[in-house]
Amino acid sequence: MGFFDFFQKQIAIDLGTANTLIIFNDKIVVDCPSIVARDTKTGKIIAVGKEAALMQGKTHEQIETIRPLKDGVIADFEASEKMIEAFIRKVPQFNKSFFAPKLKMVICIPSGITEVEKRAVRDSAERVNASDVYLIHEPMAAAIGVGIDIQKPEGNMIIDIGGGTTEIAVIALGGIAVKKSVKIAGDVFNYDIIYYMRSKHNLYIGERTAERIKIEIGSAMDHLPNPPDELAVQGRDLITGKPKEVVITYDEVAKALEKSLIHIEDAIMETLAHTPPELAADIYKSGLYLAGGGSMLRGLDTRITEATGLPVHISEDPLRAVIRGSGEVLKDFDRYKGVLLR
């Protein structure tokens, strides 16, 4: 170890379409929405994360809110770089350091990412003082995060439903045997809800309101044993142009999400159909593992069980499964280095 290695800090980043999380010293030190607010005249970033999220849908012509990541990959290089830099500055331990520390980073990426998109992630990391950058596929990190021993000669299927993509993978012997990545996840669920409210209730709502509906009464099935209460939703009447309130139920949200959920079911069935028979036998015994914010949709586990005939396990903290798995990689780097992409 060289003298300057003492100044190197190890962090893991789950650079998500909806939220970015950073883990340092086995603690999640940053958990913020992946959004920035920019001055349209000067190009200066004026807010990042939670502060920028509060501005979403409420800006005037001089301020725009941007989500730098789309479908799990960088869509706006400059904004993403500024966002990563701002989030790293939020790590309390780094603020106390006299020198800006050199960073060893593990960054989560979708399994369907291209080489160009990988390079964009690496370049963004290197420009914020990263001396070593390693990439890990999100389903692999999620599998580690939910407690699967990925090194065993046993097949396990993980389904990670994030903000931009749904990642499905069969993992065995520290590698991905079969994988499928579909661009249907939390963001598309929000758009489905927005479209439903427009077409059924003539009510125009924004993304923040759609997200609230999804969280508070979102459902994957139109019959739940313990249904949530009705929800009052405010927006703009498309006919009169006046502000308006509509009361909706969970089964309406289930109808709104039906097509997207069918696509996810089809992707799961397709992945199972391409799974080698010995691994399929393992999955029959172990079942399926759900992670990511989308897995918190009420009744989704029951729906997938009905479609596949397999038991479904939801991780204890699905929103943080990926980042916790990345943190485990940092803790036992030698054991997991085989799953990392340099």
C-alpha positions in Angstrom: 0.0 0.0 0.0 1.4 3.4 -1.0 1.3 6.5 1.1 -1.5 8.1 -0.8 -3.7 4.9 -0.5 -4.4 6.1 3.0 -6.4 9.0 1.5 -8.5 6.7 -0.7 -12.0 6.2 0.5 -14.3 3.4 -0.6 -17.9 4.1 -1.5 -20.7 2.3 -3.4 -23.3 4.1 -5.4 -26.7 2.9 -6.6 -27.2 5.4 -9.4 -30.9 4.9 -9.9 -33.4 6.5 -12.2 -35.6 7.6 -9.3 -33.2 7.7 -6.3 -29.4 7.7 -5.8 -28.0 6.0 -2.7 -24.4 6.0 -1.4 -23.0 3.6 1.2 -19.8 4.4 3.1 -18.3 2.4 6.0 -21.3 0.1 5.8 -23.8 3.0 6.4 -26.1 4.5 3.9 -25.1 8.2 4.0 -27.0 9.5 1.0 -30.5 8.6 -0.1 -31.9 11.3 -2.4 -34.1 11.6 -5.5 -32.0 11.6 -8.8 -33.1 15.0 -9.9 -31.5 18.4 -10.4 -32.8 21.9 -10.9 -31.0 24.2 -13.3 -31.1 27.9 -14.2 -32.0 27.9 -17.9 -30.2 31.3 -18.5 -26.9 30.6 -16.8 -26.9 26.8 -16.9 -26.0 26.7 -13.2 -27.3 23.9 -11.0 -29.3 25.5 -8.3 -30.6 22.5 -6.4 -30.0 18.7 -6.2 -31.9 15.8 -4.7 -34.7 16.5 -2.3 -34.6 20.3 -2.8 -34.9 19.9 -6.5 -37.7 17.3 -6.1 -39.8 19.9 -4.3 -39.5 22.1 -7.3 -40.7 19.5 -9.8 -43.8 20.6 -11.7 -43.7 24.0 -10.0 -41.0 25.8 -11.9 -41.2 28.9 -14.1 -39.4 29.5 -17.4 -36.0 30.3 -15.8 -35.8 27.1 -13.9 -36.0 23.5 -15.2 -35.9 20.3 -13.3 -34.0 17.4 -14.9 -33.7 13.8 -14.2 -30.2 13.0 -15.5 -30.8 9.3 -15.6 -33.3 7.6 -17.9 -34.0 3.8 -17.9 -31.1 3.4 -15.4 -28.4 5.0 -17.6 -27.0 8.5 -18.0 -29.1 10.6 -20.3 -27.7 14.1 -19.4 -23.9 13.7 -18.9 -23.3 17.2 -17.5 -26.2 17.2 -15.1 -25.4 13.7 -13.9 -21.8 14.6 -13.1 -22.9 17.7 -11.1 -25.5 15.5 -9.3 -23.0 12.8 -8.4 -20.5 15.5 -7.2 -23.2 17.2 -5.0 -24.2 13.9 -3.5 -20.6 12.9 -2.7 -20.2 16.3 -1.0 -23.2 15.4 1.2 -21.2 12.5 2.8 -20.5 14.0 6.3 -17.1 12.3 6.7 -15.8 13.8 3.4 -16.6 17.3 4.5 -14.2 17.0 7.5 -11.3 16.0 5.3 -8.7 18.7 4.5 -7.9 17.0 1.1 -10.5 15.8 -1.3 -10.1 12.1 -1.0 -9.4 9.8 -3.9 -12.4 7.4 -4.2 -12.6 3.7 -4.9 -16.2 3.4 -6.3 -18.5 0.5 -6.9 -21.4 1.6 -9.1 -24.5 -0.4 -9.9 -25.6 -0.6 -13.6 -28.5 -2.3 -15.4 -27.7 -5.7 -16.9 -28.7 -4.5 -20.4 -26.4 -1.5 -20.4 -24.3 -0.9 -23.6 -20.5 -0.3 -23.7 -21.1 3.4 -24.5 -23.4 3.7 -21.5 -20.8 2.0 -19.3 -18.2 4.5 -20.5 -20.5 7.4 -19.6 -20.9 6.0 -16.0 -17.1 5.5 -15.7 -16.3 9.0 -17.1 -18.8 10.7 -14.7 -17.2 8.8 -11.8 -13.6 9.7 -12.8 -14.4 13.4 -13.1 -15.5 13.4 -9.4 -12.1 12.2 -8.2 -12.6 8.4 -8.5 -9.2 6.7 -8.9 -10.7 3.2 -9.1 -14.1 2.6 -10.7 -15.8 -0.8 -10.6 -19.2 -1.6 -12.1 -21.6 -4.3 -10.8 -24.9 -5.4 -12.5 -27.9 -4.4 -10.4 -29.5 -7.9 -10.2 -26.2 -9.2 -8.9 -26.0 -6.5 -6.2 -29.7 -7.1 -5.4 -29.1 -10.8 -5.0 -26.2 -10.2 -2.6 -28.4 -7.6 -0.8 -31.3 -10.0 -0.2 -28.9 -12.5 1.4 -28.4 -15.0 -1.5 -25.0 -16.8 -1.5 -24.2 -16.1 -5.2 -21.1 -18.3 -5.1 -22.9 -21.6 -4.5 -23.6 -24.0 -7.4 -27.3 -23.3 -7.0 -29.7 -21.3 -9.2 -31.6 -18.3 -7.8 -33.8 -15.9 -9.6 -33.8 -12.2 -8.6 -36.4 -9.7 -9.9 -35.3 -6.1 -9.3 -38.1 -3.6 -10.1 -36.5 -0.1 -10.0 -37.5 3.3 -11.3 -36.4 2.9 -14.9 -35.9 -0.8 -15.5 -37.0 -4.2 -14.3 -33.9 -6.5 -14.1 -34.5 -10.3 -14.1 -31.6 -12.6 -13.6 -30.8 -16.2 -12.8 -27.6 -16.3 -10.7 -25.3 -19.2 -9.9 -21.6 -19.7 -9.2 -21.0 -16.0 -9.0 -22.3 -15.2 -12.4 -25.5 -14.5 -14.4 -26.7 -17.5 -16.3 -29.8 -15.9 -17.8 -30.9 -12.3 -17.8 -33.6 -10.0 -19.1 -33.9 -6.3 -18.7 -37.1 -4.5 -19.6 -37.7 -0.7 -19.6 -41.0 -1.1 -17.6 -40.8 -0.1 -13.9 -41.7 2.6 -11.5 -41.6 5.5 -13.9 -43.9 3.7 -16.4 -46.3 2.9 -13.6 -46.5 6.6 -12.9 -47.2 7.4 -16.5 -49.9 4.7 -16.6 -51.6 6.4 -13.6 -51.4 9.8 -15.3 -53.0 8.4 -18.4 -55.7 6.6 -16.5 -56.6 9.8 -14.6 -56.8 11.7 -17.9 -58.9 9.2 -19.8 -61.2 8.1 -17.0 -61.6 11.2 -14.8 -60.6 14.0 -17.2 -58.1 15.0 -14.5 -54.6 16.2 -15.4 -52.1 15.3 -12.7 -48.3 15.6 -12.5 -45.6 12.9 -11.8 -45.4 13.7 -8.1 -49.1 13.2 -7.6 -48.9 9.9 -9.6 -46.0 8.7 -7.4 -48.1 9.5 -4.3 -51.1 7.5 -5.7 -48.8 4.6 -6.5 -47.3 4.6 -3.0 -50.5 5.2 -1.0 -53.0 3.0 -2.8 -51.0 1.3 -5.6 -52.0 -2.4 -6.2 -51.1 -5.2 -8.6 -54.5 -6.9 -8.1 -58.1 -5.6 -8.1 -58.9 -7.7 -5.0 -56.9 -7.5 -1.9 -57.6 -9.0 1.5 -56.7 -5.8 3.3 -57.4 -3.0 0.9 -56.1 0.6 1.5 -58.6 3.4 1.9 -59.8 5.6 -0.9 -57.6 8.5 -1.9 -58.6 12.1 -2.8 -56.5 13.3 -5.7 -56.3 16.9 -6.8 -55.4 18.2 -10.3 -56.7 20.2 -13.2 -60.0 19.5 -14.9 -59.3 18.9 -18.6 -62.7 20.2 -19.7 -63.2 23.3 -17.5 -59.6 24.1 -16.7 -60.5 24.5 -13.1 -58.7 22.8 -10.1 -60.6 19.6 -9.3 -60.6 16.7 -6.8 -61.5 13.1 -7.5 -61.7 10.2 -5.1 -60.1 7.0 -6.4 -59.8 3.4 -5.1 -56.9 0.9 -5.2 -58.7 -1.3 -7.8 -58.7 1.6 -10.3 -54.9 1.8 -9.9 -54.7 -1.9 -10.5 -56.5 -1.4 -13.8 -54.2 1.4 -14.8 -51.1 -0.7 -14.2 -52.5 -3.9 -15.8 -50.7 -3.7 -19.2 -47.3 -2.9 -17.7 -47.6 -5.7 -15.1 -48.5 -8.2 -17.9 -45.2 -7.1 -19.7 -43.2 -7.8 -16.5 -45.0 -11.2 -16.0 -44.1 -12.1 -19.7 -40.5 -11.1 -19.1 -40.3 -13.4 -16.0 -41.9 -16.3 -17.9 -39.5 -15.8 -20.8 -36.5 -15.8 -18.5 -37.8 -19.0 -16.8 -38.2 -20.6 -20.3 -34.6 -19.9 -21.1 -33.2 -21.2 -17.8 -31.2 -24.5 -18.0 -33.1 -27.4 -16.5 -30.8 -28.0 -13.5 -31.0 -24.3 -12.5 -34.8 -24.4 -13.1 -35.0 -27.3 -10.6 -33.1 -25.2 -8.0 -35.5 -22.2 -8.6 -38.5 -24.5 -8.1 -37.2 -25.2 -4.6 -36.0 -21.8 -3.7 -38.6 -19.6 -5.4 -38.2 -16.1 -6.7 -36.8 -13.1 -4.9 -38.2 -9.6 -5.4 -36.2 -6.4 -4.8 -36.5 -2.7 -5.7 -39.2 -0.1 -5.0 -41.6 -1.6 -7.5 -41.7 -4.9 -5.5 -43.6 -3.0 -2.7 -46.7 -2.7 -4.9 -49.5 -4.4 -3.0 -50.3 -7.9 -4.2 -47.5 -8.1 -6.6 -45.9 -11.2 -4.9 -49.3 -13.0 -5.0 -49.8 -12.1 -8.7 -46.4 -13.4 -9.7 -47.0 -16.6 -7.6 -50.3 -17.1 -9.5 -48.6 -16.6 -12.9 -45.5 -18.8 -12.2 -46.7 -21.3 -9.6 -43.6 -20.5 -7.6 -43.2 -19.0 -4.1 -42.1 -15.3 -4.1 -40.0 -13.7 -1.4 -39.8 -9.9 -0.9 -36.6 -8.6 0.7 -36.9 -6.9 4.1 -35.8 -3.5 2.7 -36.4 -3.8 -1.0 -35.6 -0.1 -1.8 -32.1 -0.6 -0.4 -31.3 -4.2 -1.5 -29.1 -3.1 -4.3 -27.0 -0.6 -2.3 -26.7 -3.0 0.6 -25.4 -5.7 -1.8 -22.9 -3.2 -3.2 -21.8 -2.4 0.4 -21.2 -6.1 1.0 -19.0 -6.2 -2.1 -16.9 -3.4 -0.6 -16.6 -5.2 2.7 -15.4 -8.4 1.2 -13.8 -7.2 -2.0 -11.5 -10.2 -2.6 -14.5 -12.6 -2.5 -16.7 -10.6 -4.8 -14.2 -9.1 -7.2 -15.1 -11.7 -9.8 -18.6 -10.2 -10.2 -17.2 -6.7 -10.8 -16.5 -5.1 -14.2 -13.4 -2.9 -14.3 
